[in-house]
Amino acid sequence: MKSPLPLDGLVVVSVEQAIAAPFASRQLADLGARVIKIERPGVGDFARAYDHTVRGLASHFVWTNRSKESLTLDLKQPEAIDVLRRLIARADVFLHNLAPGAMSRLGFESTSLREEYPRLVICEISGYGATGPYRDKKAYDLLVQSEAGLVSITGTAETPSKVGISIADIAAGMYAFSSILAALVRRATTGGGALLDISMFDALAEWMGYPAYYTGYGGAPLPRTGARHAAIAPYGPYVAGDGHVVYLGLQNEREWSRFCGDVLERPALASDPRFGSNALRVKNHDELAPIIVQAFAGKTAEQVVEKLDAAQIANARMNTVDEFLQHPQLVERGKWQDIASPAGPLRALVPPFGFDDMEPKMGPIPGLGEHTDAILGELGYDRDTIAAWRQAGIV
């Protein structure tokens, strides 16, 4: 018998758009929370229009918005503000990622909400936080990657590059999600809610810890090394004799010795003074790389991988996204599940929570305003009022 979802019965109201807040609230929904997503009438969350590749739906939106209820409200209208107030009064969590100060201008100043609803967990996600000189600066994922120094260490020596996924948004969404869970745990003990100030910049700054220590104490920035690791060697891509690339990574001197003897078939290389420590191998990688490639030249990539596996050296293939979608590990572990959407059934990855006695909620992706009438009815508004509001563009 499966256990109930851990957030069953909790209500999350989210005035959200783009990625960071929707990713956080979707994970709350995965764990059983009822998530009411507030969207603009007519257009909704602008991430709905990022692309139309998923049978007419946007890939970002499909990823971050399943299992939610969509309520359209024009928050410039007093009637819509009244609806939002009634929702917050019933909520356990109020989440938003509007620009700093935007909710206050609408009459939802956070410290006042905390006084009015002492059990409420309020989470504000922004680009740079609620204070500081960058408070009002516009922030998108690439721009935060740049400000945090990530772009300066990503890519090749010639070309600084952004990370290929929205990593600043994802980082902020993850810290919002985990902070909300921590606040709910604390509330169970103390009875009090919380006010959480989560920023994309702060989240990515935490993830920049290793480059920060390396640069701050090493006196020089990490070099851009493409797919190769900047501080560990050998760790990265090496071409086999058939032209395919094998990725490998060594972590200690025991592995280096096995690698030299069992894979390269050059045991004496393990004691070569040029490569006697990880730091020396990094320093002399331009001399080490041709030795590795030469040893791989007479073998196919599959044969190289077999030798690496036999020597217990970590390795991987560089899969395309198409190959990832068919990855045997995902298939064997049952990580794909169909979900409903306005475009029909779609395949989605089961979230990686790892509970052994429950299955995450994998609900439908909502159509814009799909749940407006039902939610307003719950709040006590009659059909005539709802119809008039729809005619006026309030919902």
RABELQUI-V107170 format. One record per backbone hydrogen bond with DSSP energy under -0.5 kcal/mol. CO is the residue of the C=O (numbers start at 1). NH is the residue of the N-H. Records with the same first field share a line. If there is no record, write none. Layout:
CO=NH ; NH
This chain:
5=8
7=10
10=34
11=92 ; 93
12=14 ; 36
13=95
14=16 ; 38
15=97
19=23
20=24
21=25
22=26
23=27
24=28
25=29
26=30
27=31
28=33
29=32
30=361
31=7
32=9
33=35
34=12 ; 36
35=37 ; 69
36=14 ; 38
37=39 ; 71
38=16
39=73
40=44
41=43
45=48
46=49
47=50 ; 61
52=56
53=55
54=57
57=54
58=62
59=63
60=64
61=65
65=68 ; 366
67=35
69=37 ; 71
70=371
71=39
73=75
74=77
77=81
78=82
79=83
80=84
81=85
82=86
83=87
84=88
85=89
86=90
87=90 ; 91
88=91
92=121
93=13 ; 95
94=123
95=15
96=125
99=102
101=105
102=106
103=108
104=107
109=113
110=114
111=115
112=116
113=117
117=120
118=193
120=122 ; 194
121=94
122=196
123=96 ; 125
124=198
126=200
127=201
132=135
134=137
140=144
141=145
142=146
143=147
144=148
145=150 ; 151
146=149
149=153
150=153 ; 154
151=154 ; 161
154=161
155=226
159=156
165=167
166=170
167=171
168=172
169=173
170=174
171=175
172=176
173=177
174=178
175=179
176=180
177=181
178=182
179=183
180=184
181=185
182=186
183=187
184=188
185=189
186=189 ; 190
187=191
194=122
196=124 ; 198
198=126
199=203
200=204
201=205
202=206
203=207
204=208
205=208
206=209
208=212
209=213
210=214
211=215
212=216
213=217
214=218
215=219
223=225
225=228
234=250
235=229
236=248
238=246
240=243
244=240
245=318
246=238
247=316
248=236
249=314
252=256
253=257
254=258
255=259
256=260
257=261
258=262 ; 263
259=263 ; 264
260=266
266=269
267=270
268=271
269=272
272=275
273=276
277=281
278=282
279=283
280=284
282=285
284=287 ; 288
285=289
287=291
288=291 ; 292
289=293
290=294
291=295
292=296
293=297
294=297
296=241 ; 299
299=241 ; 242
300=304
301=305
302=306
303=307
304=308
305=309
306=310
307=311
308=313
309=312
312=314
314=249
316=247
317=319
320=324
321=325
322=326
323=326
324=327
327=330 ; 331
328=332
329=333
330=335
331=334
335=350
337=348
339=346
340=365
341=344
346=339
348=337
351=353
357=3
364=67 ; 68 ; 366
367=370
369=372
371=375
372=376
373=377
374=378
375=379
376=381
377=380
382=386
383=387
384=388
385=389
386=390
387=391
388=392
389=393 ; 394 ; 395
390=393
394=74
